[in-house]
């Protein structure tokens, strides 16, 4: 279900409906957190970062990008950190 919400958020982001995309990513993050899926949590934070950046809120974008980076570092995902 979390992945489906991420996909939905991606569709909304591609149509510039940033509020809806962020809402979908937040819902996906809740589900990913409930089951302890760190990789999906990082993906949610990264996608929220992209939506905020696309909408011009760069401070919020950086905030979420840092959260994604912290998780990716814990997971040892060097490609995602770079």
C-alpha positions in Angstrom: 0.0 0.0 0.0 2.8 2.4 0.8 4.4 1.9 -2.6 1.0 2.5 -4.3 0.7 5.9 -2.4 4.3 6.8 -3.5 3.3 6.0 -7.1 0.1 8.1 -6.7 2.3 11.0 -5.3 4.6 10.7 -8.3 1.6 11.1 -10.6 0.4 14.2 -8.7 3.9 15.6 -8.7 4.2 15.2 -12.5 1.0 17.1 -12.9 2.2 19.8 -10.5 -0.3 19.0 -7.9 2.3 19.4 -5.1 0.0 19.5 -2.1 -1.7 16.2 -3.2 1.7 14.6 -3.9 3.0 15.6 -0.5 -0.2 14.3 1.1 0.3 10.9 -0.6 3.9 10.7 0.4 3.0 11.6 4.0 0.4 8.8 4.1 3.0 6.4 2.6 5.5 7.5 5.2 3.1 6.6 8.0 2.6 3.1 6.6 6.3 2.6 6.0 7.0 3.7 9.5 4.4 1.4 11.0 6.1 -1.6 9.5 9.7 -0.3 10.0 10.5 -0.2 6.3 13.4 2.3 6.3 14.0 2.1 2.5 10.5 3.2 1.8 10.7 5.9 4.5 13.8 7.3 2.8 12.0 7.2 -0.5 9.0 9.2 1.0 11.3 11.8 2.4 13.2 12.1 -0.9 10.0 12.5 -2.9 8.6 15.0 -0.4 11.9 16.9 -0.8 11.4 16.9 -4.6 7.8 18.1 -4.4 8.8 21.0 -2.0 11.7 22.0 -4.3 9.4 21.9 -7.4 7.0 24.1 -5.5 9.8 26.6 -4.6 10.0 25.8 -0.9 13.7 25.1 -0.8 14.2 25.2 2.9 11.5 22.5 3.4 13.1 20.6 0.6 16.5 20.5 2.3 14.9 19.5 5.6 13.3 16.4 4.0 16.4 15.6 1.9 18.5 15.5 5.1 16.0 13.1 6.6 16.3 10.8 3.6 20.1 11.1 3.6 20.2 10.1 7.3 18.2 7.0 6.7 20.2 6.1 3.6 23.5 6.5 5.5 22.2 4.1 8.3 21.2 1.6 5.6 24.7 1.9 4.0 23.1 2.9 0.7 26.0 4.9 -0.8 24.3 5.4 -4.2 21.3 7.1 -2.5 23.6 9.2 -0.3 25.7 10.5 -3.3 
